[in-house]
Amino acid sequence: MPETLRLFVSATQDLEAERAVVGRAIAQLPVQIGIEIRRTPLSGASYETIYELIGNVDRFYFLMGEDITAPAGAEWFSAWKLERSILPLRRVSRRTPAAQDFMRSARIEWTRFHNGDELARIVALDLIRILNHAKNRYGLTLTELELLDTHRRRIGKATANERPAEPGGAEGGGVLLDLGHREPITGVALGER
């Protein structure tokens, strides 16, 4: 009998809207299987309730924004303690000192994303990998597995065709000159007439 894929989506408060992106990535999968998406209730929950919600999930998505906020910290701790399969995702942005400390102490490799489309691609590719379980835990037919493979290639092709934005500022490299402390240059400056 096919199993239900159980997911938990944890997000810091500034990434609350990105939970919907994860749902969209799931909805766009070309197969119909049982998927349960969990989260801590908006009204809050006790540590025991969070522990229960995370206890038997197949995948734990952790979305890190600018700061570590409640209940994301408790969810992270529970997932580690329960040895759940975690995909730590972080939006490329500034971090508060608390967030920097949290990420440093986690000692894991974070998957970066810049926007919702990139997050959706990362999650979709991860889900396709999970659904291609060697023992076919989710009861997919050969046709459904082929549809997933086609979807994976299409997503991968879209990623390969996108040209990353040219980095600006110090990210793009460069030379900084302090003209006030240099010896005078002889010659004609280009662009002057």
WOMO-V367294 format. One record per helix or strand of 3 or more residues. SS is the DSSP state (~ for helix, > for strand). FROM is the first residue (numbers start at 0). LEN is the number of residues. Records with the same first field share a line. If there is no record, write none. Layout:
# WOMO-V367294
SS: FROM-LEN ; FROM-LEN
This chain:
# WOMO-V367294
>: 4-7 ; 34-4 ; 58-6 ; 85-6 ; 110-3
~: 12-3 ; 17-10 ; 46-8 ; 71-10 ; 96-10 ; 115-16 ; 141-20 ; 168-4 ; 178-3
